[in-house]
Each structure stands twice: as structure tokens, then as C-alpha cells.
Amino acid sequence: MHGWPDLPVVGSGGRSQPLNDFLADSFTTACVILQGGETVYEWEVRPGALTEVLPCFSITKSVIGVVAGALMQQGDLDPDRGAVTYVPDLASGGYRGVTVRDLLDMRTGGDYRETYDVDSEVGRLVATRAQTADAPFGSVQDMVCRIERVGLHDGPFAYRSLDTEVLGWIIERVTGTPMDVLAREVVLGPLGCEGAVFARDSHGYVAHSGGLAMRPIDLARFGSLMLNSGATGEHQVVSPLFVKDLRAGHPGDGGRDEEGSYRNQFWVPTRGGRELLALGIHGQMVWMDAASDTVFVKLSAWPTPSDPRMLSTTYGVAQACASALNEGLPRDITLLR
């Protein structure tokens, strides 16, 4: 039996409210907090939600980033090689000039803005994947090869889901293995994840940029993997150097170290810091903080794909929970009974 605490957090509108009220008010489906690898808090909007396989949306990208990291340490994937050397089909389209590293860090150009209306690139990607009557391309791979926007090598950062579709295609071509099978072998299986599933489109292609669904507790285990320098138990999934590189952020992001970055399909709140973020639309978050040894997972059903204010609020709540755990909760507050 779980108890929901009265731990005060700064919630929506800047007002103080109990943690469980914030979770209910912010369209949360399930929340899990781990500290020191142990579950210290759970919350669910309905019985059974914590054990449901729930959509992760763009958290998928971070899982694929770890798969890429494992292949890089094995020498099977060279981040400095051109994407076209792995997938010659890319020679005819806008991605012909980019490297694997450009895709990993979404540095294919700064003139792109990820929006979610039907006429946007994401909207066309969704329609293409579903092969609706008005699908603008015959398949996602056809879209990648024919997209009109020219990708830059080592350009400024611009978050672009299609970059991950290209990265996933490269990984599948390198290994000869579909991403859903490969991710299970490399990452999800060693973590003991149960029931994780990747969506496939009508052509059988894996939805690399946002098709993964997982149980909340398994996402927390994924977060712990990053806090444990890429290891789970005695098994090293990805090199500690990969995790160190992640936290350092992209070397091209100048300015102060405390500024954020994007590296290997993860968000880096503070370059050179101890935090990492995996995010997805509609309020999906995995916050990983090595300083407090805390993983905060919140899967949500926001009515809009993006809500910067709610994202910022949730980030602050995650930090507050870690701080309360580190400082020692009052005697009458227990995160998990």
C-alpha cells in the first residue's frame, strides 16, 4: 500500500501545494522516484497505471542514443563518418552532407523549428508513417531521402525528430537488426524491462523518433543506468566515457559551463554538471541526477504536445523531491510506505 505525502512543492502558477496534488493537477499518469537505486515513491492516476506499458514519445530518442553509444564503443559506428557512407540512399536528399555526430547531437542546421501542426515536418512525418490518404511521402525512409531541407555539417543545434529517424536507419543498416530487437538486446533486456514495445508503421519500419512504450519502473531503471556510469549490476551496457561525454555536453556550445546542451539524444541541463534529461511530448520526463543519486520519472497526458511552463515547473519539482530526500524528510512524511 502506497502513501502519498504532503511534501510541499512549487506547482502550477507558482503556488505551493502537496506533491500528490501537483501530480494530479498536471495530468500525470504515473510517477516513480528512485534514490540509490531503490524505489522511494510511486503515484498513479488509476490502479494499475504503474505497471502499464505507456507511451514514451521522444524519450525513445535517448534509448536509441544509448544503443548508438554501445555501437560506438564496439567500433561498429563511427560518429565522424558521413551518414551517406552507412546509408548510400541518403546521397540524393538533404541529409547527404551530415555526419553521424551531427545526427546524434541534432546539429544539422539551426533554421528548423519543431512544431506539431499538420503542415509541419512533424505533421508530415506522422501522416507518412500512418500512410493516410494525404501522406506526402511513400514511407518515412522515402521522406528522409527526399526532404527538401538541406542538412548542414556541424551546424547550430535545432531539435529535429527526423534526425533520429535517419540515425535509427543508419544503426539498423550497420547491424542488420531492427531497432526494436536491437534495443532489447543491448539496453532493455539487461535492465530487465518487461513488455517494452516499439511501434512500427504500415511498411514495418520502427518509429525511431518516438515509438517506444515502457512501464514507468523500467524507465526509472533506464535512468539508473545513466547514474551508474552505463552499468546495470555487473553488466556494462555502455561505456562510462559515453556518460561522461553526455554530461559535458556538445563542445561547440560556447559560453559558460552552466549553460545547457544536447548530446547523444539527451538533454543536458548544465554542461559539465551531474544532470541529464530524457523528454517526450505531452509531458514525459526522466530526470537523472548523479549528485543526489535520484531518478524522477513522470509520464503524463498533457492536452498539448508542448508546455514550456509546465516543463519548467516539473523540472523544479523533481529537484525539490531530490533535495527533500537528501536533507531527510520530516518524521510524518514518508514517500513510500
N, C-alpha and C positions, 0 to 999 in steps of 0.2 A: 504494500500500500504506500503510495507516494504522497508526500505532504507538500503543499505549495506555500512558500514562505512569504512573509511580509517585507522582504528585503526591499528597501526603497530605492528606486531608480528614477532618473530623469527621463520621462516618457514623452509622448506626443505633446506638442505645444509648450514644451519646456517645463511642464508641471511634474512634481514628484508624485509617484504612485507605486504601489507594490508591484514587484516583478510579474506576478501572475496576471495582474490587471493589464499591465503593458502588453504581455503576450496575447491576451485575449483581444485587446483593442487594436493590435497591429496585424490582425488576420493570420496569426500563427497557426500552423497545422501541428507542428511538433518541435520541441526544443530539447536538446541534450547538452549537458555540460560535463566535460571530463577534466579532472585535475590529477596530475601524477598518474595518468592512465586509468584512473578509477572514475566510474560514473558517480557524480555528486548531485546531479539534478536532472529531472525529467519532467516534461509537461506535454500534454496532448489535448487537442481540442475536442476529441471524441475517443471513446475507448477503442484501443487497437491501432490508433494512428502512429504510435511509436514503432510498431512492427510492420507497418505498411511500406511497400516499395513506392516511394514518392518521386515525382519529377524533380530533377536537379537543375535542369536548363543549363546555363553556361558553367556551372561547376564541372560539367563534363570536360570542359577545356583543360582544367587543372589536372584531372586524371590522365588525360592524353599527354599533357606536359610531362608527367612523371614517366609514362611509357617511353616518351622520346628521350628523357634523361637516362633511362636504363639502356636504351639502344646506343646512345652516345658513349656511355662508359664502356660498352662492349666493342666499340669501334664499328658498329654497323650503320651508324648515322653520323655524318659529318656536318655540323652546323654551319660551316663556312662554305660548303658546296652549294652550287646553284640548284634551285628546285627542279629546273628542267633536266639536270643530269640524272635525277632519280625518276622523273616522270616526263619523258620526251613530249608527251601530248601537250604540255604547257607551253611549248615553243610558239604556238600560234596565237596565244592570248596575252592578256595584260600582266600575267604573272611570270612571263619569260625571264625577266631580269632580276628576280629576287632570290635570296638565299634562304636556306632552312632557318638560319638565325633570324632573318627578317620576319619569318612567319611565326616563330616561337615568341618573339617579343612584339609582334604587331607593329613593325616598323616599315610597312610597305607604302607609306605615304601619309601625309598629315592633312590632306584635303578631304578626308572622308569623315562623315558623321553617322553613327549607327542610330537610326530611327526605326520605328516599328509601324509605320503606316503602310498601306497595301502597295503603294507605288515605290517604296524604298527598296534598297538592295535586299534587306532582310525580308521584306514582304514578298519580293520576287523569289527569294530563296525558299520561303515557306510554300509558295504556290508551286514552285518547281518540284519540291520534294513531294508534295501531295499530288502532283500531276492533275491539278484542277483543269477545267476547260480552258481557262485563260493562262495556263502555265507558259511563261515566256521562253523556257528552255526545255529541251527534251529530257534532261536529267541534271542533277547537281554537278556531275563531272563535266557535262556539256556547258553548263553555266560558267564553271571555273575557267574552261578553255576559251570561252567566247566573251567573257565580261569585258566591257569596253574600257573600264578604268585601267590606266597603266600603273602598275606597281613599281615603286622605287626601291632601290637597294639602300639599306641603312637610312631610310627616310625618318621623318619625325613620327612619334607614336600616334596611332589612330586606331582605336578599338574597332576591330572588324571581324565579324564571325566567319566570313568567307575565308579569311586567312587560316583558320583552324580546319576548315574543310579541305584546304589544299594540304596542310600539314598531315592530316589524317590519311589522305590519299597517298602521300609520299611514304608514310610509315607502313601502310598496307602493301605498297609496291616493294619496299625494301625487304619486308619479312615474308611476303606471300601469305599473310594471315589476316583475316578480317579483324577489325578493331575490337569488336565485342569479344571475340575469342582471345585475342592478344592481351587486352586489358585484364581479362580474367586470369590468364596465365601469369602475367607479370606483376600486377598490383592487387587486384581484388581477391584472387584466390589465397595468396599468402596472408592477407588480412582477415580471412575467414568470413568475407562478406557473403550473405545469403540472399539469393533472389535478385541480385542486381541485373538489370537488363538494358540493352541499348535498342533504341528504336531504329527500324530500317524503313526506307522508302519503298515505293512501288517497284523500283528496279533492284531492290535488295541491298542498296548502299546504306552503310551505317551513317546515322546522323551525328557527325563528329562534333559539331559546334554546340550541341545542346540536347542530345537524345538520351542521356543516361538517367535512369531512375534507380534509387537505392533506399535502403532503410536508414532512418536518421542515425541509429547507433553505428552503422557501417561507415557513414560519412564522418562520424566522430573518430572512428578508428583510422580513417584516411588522414584526418588532421593530426592524430597522434604519430602517424608515420613521419610526418614532416618535423614534428618536435623531437623525434628520436633519431634525427640525422639520417633519415631514409631507411631505418631498420624496423622490423617487427620481430620481437624475440631475438633469435639468433640469425634470422634471415635478413640480409641486406638487399632491399628491393632496389634502391637507387643510391648512388654514392653520396657520402657526406659532403663532398665537394660540390655536388649539384645543389644541395640545400644551402650551403654557404654562399654559392653564387646567386641563388634566388634572393637571399636576404640582402645581398649587396646591391641588387637592382641593376638596371641597364647602365653600363659605363658611359653611354652617351648622354645620359640625363645629368646635365651640369647643375651648377648651383650648390646649395647646401645639402649636406648628407641627410638632413631631416626631411627633405622633400621626398615625395612618393615616386613610384616607378611601376613598370610592368615587365615581368621577366618570366620566360618559360611557361606562359599561360597562367601565371599567378599575379595578383595584385600585391604590391609591396608598399604598405602604408608609409614606412620610414626607411629610406635607403640606409643600409648598414645597421638596421635595427633588428629586433627579435620577432616581429610580427609578420604574418602572411595572411592573405585573404583569398578565398575562392568564392566567387559570387555568381548568381544567376538572376535572371529577370523574375519579377513577381515576388521578390523578397527572399531569395535563397542565399544563405550565408554559412560559410565555415571560417571561423576566426581562429587562428593558431598563434599562440603567444608563448614563445620559449622562455621569456623572463618569468612568467608566472606558472609555466607548465600547464597551461589551460587551453582547452579546445571548446569553443562555443558554436553549436550548430543550431540554426534556426531555419526551418522550412516553412514557407508562408504561401498565402494565396492573395497577394495584393491585387486589388481590382485593376491596377495599371501596371504595365511592364516595368516602368522606371519611376522611382520616387526618391530623388536625392535627399530630401529632408528626412524621410523615414530611414533611409540607408544610414545617414549620419547618426540618427538617434539610436538605431540598433547597434551600430559600432560602439557608441558610448555606453550602452547598456552592457555589452559584452565586457568592456573594460571594467565597468563597475562591479560586475559579478566576480571577475578575477581578483580585483582589489579586495572585495569583501572576504573572499576565501583566503587570500594571503594574510589579511590582517586578523583573521579569526572572527567568525560570526558570533553575534550575541548568543547567550545561552538559550534563549527562547526561539532562535531561528535555526532551523535545520534545512538544508537544501534538499536532502533526500533521506527520508526515514525508512 
